Amino acid sequence: MANQNAKHKIRDVHLKYAFKLEDEKRYKEAEDHFAKAGKAQEAINMYEHIGDFHSALQVARQYDPQSVPSILINQAKTLIEKREFIKAETCFINAGKPELAIKMYTDIENLPEAERVARKHAPHLLQEVINKYSVKGAALTPDQRLQQAKTYDDTRNYSKAIEGYMSITAEDFRDVQLLEQVWKRAVQLTLNYEKDKAVKVVRVVAERLCEVSRFDSAAELLEQIGLYEDAVKVYCEGRNWEAAKTCAGMVKNKDLNGNLMNYVLKRERETNKDNKDPWACIRNGDYVAGC
């Protein structure tokens, strides 16, 4: 009848029938009639109401693509209530709203995850996220502190990066190679951006490197900024006699040069004697100790 005598009411008929089908939980049929009524949004609302976001997205992609982001956001909110945060994050990202994923993680005080999302999807929010670490005042794990320092580094907040790298100690990590890399990065940033602090930072890092038996690395840093006397002594601690002599030879002051050379030879002889290495003693001219 409507098709023949009142075509202008066809859509109204489909719409009313769609609502009836929805009440009867015949959702797929209701979707079809909502579409015929030109009311795809009603079908979307129906599916969202029953939590069938997959079907809601299908309808949206076919009839109303602009509504896809809002559906994904609503789905994410439902997932948050279920504490399915990773799935919620995916929805926010697919909706083009990484800031909502970041907010989700900061709301549950999972700052490392908030930082991860910001780093990958919203770099312009990264600084704001890492600032929340200090606001929260939470005790961070060594891994979190290191990640925070790297974030400061990436965002060119070099002062904070240096501070963060220097906060890492041998008590935080057993990986000596990692510690060396972290501390050397602090030195590099200091030499590039805060030269007035270079001597202090290098001395601290050199001491730490010695504590983990990285004597050559420590000496090289001291040598790099012209602290040759300190570098010579550290080379000697590591029993790298040739490097110690080469470093001593770089000192232009003749008296200091001679004193350092004598210091190296004395330490080398004492070590060889203690180790009962007669041939090493003889090579260094200490024939008495070698006999």
VENFEN-V687787 format. One record per run of one state. SS is the DSSP state (helix for helix, strand for strand, loop for the rest). FROM is the first residue (numbers start at 1). TO is the last residue. If there is no record, write none. Layout:
# VENFEN-V687787
SS/FROM/TO
SS/FROM/TO
This chain:
# VENFEN-V687787
loop/1/1
helix/2/5
loop/6/6
helix/7/23
loop/24/26
helix/27/36
loop/37/39
helix/40/49
loop/50/52
helix/53/63
loop/64/64
helix/65/81
loop/82/84
helix/85/94
loop/95/97
helix/98/107
loop/108/110
helix/111/121
loop/122/122
helix/123/136
loop/137/141
helix/142/154
loop/155/157
helix/158/166
loop/167/175
helix/176/193
loop/194/194
helix/195/211
loop/212/214
helix/215/224
loop/225/227
helix/228/237
loop/238/240
helix/241/248
loop/249/253
helix/254/274
loop/275/277
helix/278/283
loop/284/286
helix/287/290
loop/291/291
